[in-house]
Each structure stands twice: as structure tokens, then as C-alpha cells.
């Protein structure tokens, strides 16, 4: 097995910008996560 330095290989790789659809997916995921967190926190407060 060859000795490959993964860290060095990753630093050689060019930086790729996010695609617009990836930015939308990240935004939606964060929005849904924060909304769910707030809703569950409120539910827990009123029930418990």
C-alpha cells in the first residue's frame, strides 16, 4: 500500500465555489432545523 498524505492532497486541490442550488439547500436545511428547534422547544415548555 502506498503512503499517501491526505492532508497534502487536500491542500493541493482547487477550491470549488458552491453552486446556487447548494446554497438554497443549505439555507432551507438551516431554516427547517431552526424552525423545528423553536417549535419543539415551545412544545416542551407548554407540555412539560
N, CA, C and O atoms as a GROMACS GRO file, in nm:
protein
  192
    1UNK      N    1   0.085  -0.117   0.000
    1UNK     CA    2   0.000   0.000   0.000
    1UNK      C    3   0.090   0.124   0.000
    1UNK      O    4   0.186   0.132   0.077
    2UNK      N    5   0.060   0.220  -0.086
    2UNK     CA    6   0.143   0.340  -0.094
    2UNK      C    7   0.112   0.434   0.022
    2UNK      O    8   0.001   0.435   0.076
    3UNK      N    9   0.212   0.512   0.060
    3UNK     CA   10   0.196   0.607   0.170
    3UNK      C   11   0.144   0.739   0.112
    3UNK      O   12   0.221   0.815   0.052
    4UNK      N   13   0.015   0.767   0.131
    4UNK     CA   14  -0.047   0.888   0.077
    4UNK      C   15  -0.078   0.982   0.192
    4UNK      O   16  -0.140   0.943   0.291
    5UNK      N   17  -0.034   1.108   0.178
    5UNK     CA   18  -0.063   1.209   0.277
    5UNK      C   19  -0.191   1.282   0.234
    5UNK      O   20  -0.189   1.366   0.144
    6UNK      N   21  -0.301   1.247   0.299
    6UNK     CA   22  -0.432   1.301   0.260
    6UNK      C   23  -0.437   1.452   0.279
    6UNK      O   24  -0.495   1.523   0.197
    7UNK      N   25  -0.377   1.501   0.387
    7UNK     CA   26  -0.379   1.645   0.415
    7UNK      C   27  -0.310   1.723   0.302
    7UNK      O   28  -0.360   1.826   0.258
    8UNK      N   29  -0.197   1.674   0.256
    8UNK     CA   30  -0.124   1.742   0.148
    8UNK      C   31  -0.204   1.739   0.019
    8UNK      O   32  -0.208   1.837  -0.056
    9UNK      N   33  -0.269   1.626  -0.008
    9UNK     CA   34  -0.350   1.614  -0.129
    9UNK      C   35  -0.470   1.710  -0.126
    9UNK      O   36  -0.504   1.771  -0.227
   10UNK      N   37  -0.532   1.723  -0.009
   10UNK     CA   38  -0.646   1.814   0.002
   10UNK      C   39  -0.604   1.959  -0.014
   10UNK      O   40  -0.680   2.040  -0.068
   11UNK      N   41  -0.485   1.993   0.032
   11UNK     CA   42  -0.439   2.131   0.018
   11UNK      C   43  -0.402   2.165  -0.126
   11UNK      O   44  -0.404   2.282  -0.164
   12UNK      N   45  -0.368   2.065  -0.205
   12UNK     CA   46  -0.336   2.087  -0.346
   12UNK      C   47  -0.462   2.109  -0.431
   12UNK      O   48  -0.457   2.173  -0.536
   13UNK      N   49  -0.574   2.055  -0.385
   13UNK     CA   50  -0.699   2.061  -0.462
   13UNK      C   51  -0.749   2.205  -0.470
   13UNK      O   52  -0.743   2.279  -0.372
   14UNK      N   53  -0.798   2.245  -0.587
   14UNK     CA   54  -0.852   2.382  -0.600
   14UNK      C   55  -0.983   2.398  -0.524
   14UNK      O   56  -1.059   2.302  -0.506
   15UNK      N   57  -1.008   2.519  -0.479
   15UNK     CA   58  -1.132   2.549  -0.406
   15UNK      C   59  -1.244   2.562  -0.508
   15UNK      O   60  -1.231   2.635  -0.607
   16UNK      N   61  -1.353   2.492  -0.484
   16UNK     CA   62  -1.468   2.499  -0.574
   16UNK      C   63  -1.580   2.576  -0.507
   16UNK      O   64  -1.620   2.541  -0.396
   17UNK      N   65  -1.632   2.680  -0.572
   17UNK     CA   66  -1.742   2.756  -0.511
   17UNK      C   67  -1.871   2.674  -0.509
   17UNK      O   68  -1.889   2.582  -0.589
   18UNK      N   69  -1.960   2.709  -0.416
   18UNK     CA   70  -2.088   2.640  -0.407
   18UNK      C   71  -2.177   2.680  -0.524
   18UNK      O   72  -2.176   2.795  -0.568
   19UNK      N   73  -2.252   2.585  -0.573
   19UNK     CA   74  -2.350   2.613  -0.678
   19UNK      C   75  -2.470   2.682  -0.615
   19UNK      O   76  -2.495   2.666  -0.495
   20UNK      N   77  -2.546   2.759  -0.693
   20UNK     CA   78  -2.664   2.826  -0.638
   20UNK      C   79  -2.763   2.729  -0.574
   20UNK      O   80  -2.822   2.762  -0.471
   21UNK      N   81  -2.782   2.611  -0.632
   21UNK     CA   82  -2.875   2.515  -0.574
   21UNK      C   83  -2.823   2.463  -0.440
   21UNK      O   84  -2.902   2.436  -0.350
   22UNK      N   85  -2.692   2.450  -0.427
   22UNK     CA   86  -2.634   2.407  -0.300
   22UNK      C   87  -2.656   2.513  -0.192
   22UNK      O   88  -2.684   2.480  -0.076
   23UNK      N   89  -2.644   2.639  -0.229
   23UNK     CA   90  -2.670   2.748  -0.134
   23UNK      C   91  -2.815   2.747  -0.089
   23UNK      O   92  -2.844   2.768   0.029
   24UNK      N   93  -2.908   2.721  -0.183
   24UNK     CA   94  -3.050   2.714  -0.148
   24UNK      C   95  -3.077   2.598  -0.054
   24UNK      O   96  -3.150   2.612   0.044
   25UNK      N   97  -3.017   2.483  -0.082
   25UNK     CA   98  -3.037   2.366   0.003
   25UNK      C   99  -2.984   2.389   0.144
   25UNK      O  100  -3.046   2.349   0.241
   26UNK      N  101  -2.870   2.454   0.154
   26UNK     CA  102  -2.814   2.486   0.286
   26UNK      C  103  -2.907   2.580   0.360
   26UNK      O  104  -2.934   2.560   0.479
   27UNK      N  105  -2.956   2.682   0.292
   27UNK     CA  106  -3.049   2.777   0.354
   27UNK      C  107  -3.176   2.711   0.401
   27UNK      O  108  -3.223   2.736   0.512
   28UNK      N  109  -3.234   2.627   0.316
   28UNK     CA  110  -3.357   2.556   0.353
   28UNK      C  111  -3.333   2.464   0.471
   28UNK      O  112  -3.415   2.457   0.563
   29UNK      N  113  -3.222   2.392   0.469
   29UNK     CA  114  -3.192   2.298   0.578
   29UNK      C  115  -3.176   2.372   0.710
   29UNK      O  116  -3.229   2.328   0.812
   30UNK      N  117  -3.105   2.483   0.709
   30UNK     CA  118  -3.088   2.561   0.831
   30UNK      C  119  -3.221   2.619   0.878
   30UNK      O  120  -3.251   2.618   0.997
   31UNK      N  121  -3.300   2.668   0.784
   31UNK     CA  122  -3.431   2.724   0.819
   31UNK      C  123  -3.523   2.621   0.881
   31UNK      O  124  -3.588   2.647   0.982
   32UNK      N  125  -3.529   2.503   0.821
   32UNK     CA  126  -3.613   2.396   0.875
   32UNK      C  127  -3.561   2.352   1.011
   32UNK      O  128  -3.640   2.327   1.102
   33UNK      N  129  -3.431   2.342   1.026
   33UNK     CA  130  -3.373   2.300   1.153
   33UNK      C  131  -3.401   2.398   1.265
   33UNK      O  132  -3.439   2.358   1.375
   34UNK      N  133  -3.384   2.527   1.239
   34UNK     CA  134  -3.409   2.629   1.341
   34UNK      C  135  -3.558   2.634   1.375
   34UNK      O  136  -3.594   2.646   1.492
   35UNK      N  137  -3.643   2.625   1.273
   35UNK     CA  138  -3.787   2.626   1.297
   35UNK      C  139  -3.830   2.506   1.381
   35UNK      O  140  -3.909   2.520   1.474
   36UNK      N  141  -3.777   2.388   1.349
   36UNK     CA  142  -3.810   2.268   1.426
   36UNK      C  143  -3.760   2.281   1.570
   36UNK      O  144  -3.828   2.240   1.664
   37UNK      N  145  -3.642   2.336   1.587
   37UNK     CA  146  -3.587   2.355   1.721
   37UNK      C  147  -3.675   2.447   1.804
   37UNK      O  148  -3.703   2.418   1.920
   38UNK      N  149  -3.718   2.557   1.746
   38UNK     CA  150  -3.806   2.652   1.816
   38UNK      C  151  -3.940   2.587   1.847
   38UNK      O  152  -3.991   2.601   1.958
   39UNK      N  153  -3.998   2.517   1.749
   39UNK     CA  154  -4.128   2.453   1.771
   39UNK      C  155  -4.121   2.347   1.880
   39UNK      O  156  -4.208   2.341   1.966
   40UNK      N  157  -4.018   2.264   1.878
   40UNK     CA  158  -4.005   2.160   1.980
   40UNK      C  159  -3.975   2.219   2.117
   40UNK      O  160  -4.021   2.166   2.218
   41UNK      N  161  -3.899   2.326   2.120
   41UNK     CA  162  -3.870   2.392   2.246
   41UNK      C  163  -4.000   2.451   2.305
   41UNK      O  164  -4.024   2.437   2.425
   42UNK      N  165  -4.081   2.515   2.224
   42UNK     CA  166  -4.207   2.572   2.270
   42UNK      C  167  -4.301   2.460   2.315
   42UNK      O  168  -4.367   2.473   2.419
   43UNK      N  169  -4.308   2.352   2.239
   43UNK     CA  170  -4.392   2.239   2.275
   43UNK      C  171  -4.349   2.179   2.409
   43UNK      O  172  -4.433   2.147   2.493
   44UNK      N  173  -4.221   2.165   2.428
   44UNK     CA  174  -4.168   2.111   2.552
   44UNK      C  175  -4.199   2.204   2.670
   44UNK      O  176  -4.229   2.158   2.780
   45UNK      N  177  -4.193   2.332   2.646
   45UNK     CA  178  -4.221   2.431   2.751
   45UNK      C  179  -4.367   2.424   2.794
   45UNK      O  180  -4.396   2.429   2.914
   46UNK      N  181  -4.459   2.412   2.698
   46UNK     CA  182  -4.601   2.413   2.730
   46UNK      C  183  -4.650   2.279   2.784
   46UNK      O  184  -4.742   2.276   2.865
   47UNK      N  185  -4.590   2.170   2.741
   47UNK     CA  186  -4.633   2.037   2.786
   47UNK      C  187  -4.567   2.001   2.918
   47UNK      O  188  -4.632   1.951   3.009
   48UNK      N  189  -4.437   2.028   2.928
   48UNK     CA  190  -4.362   1.985   3.047
   48UNK      C  191  -4.360   2.086   3.148
   48UNK      O  192  -4.302   2.065   3.255
   0.00000   0.00000   0.00000
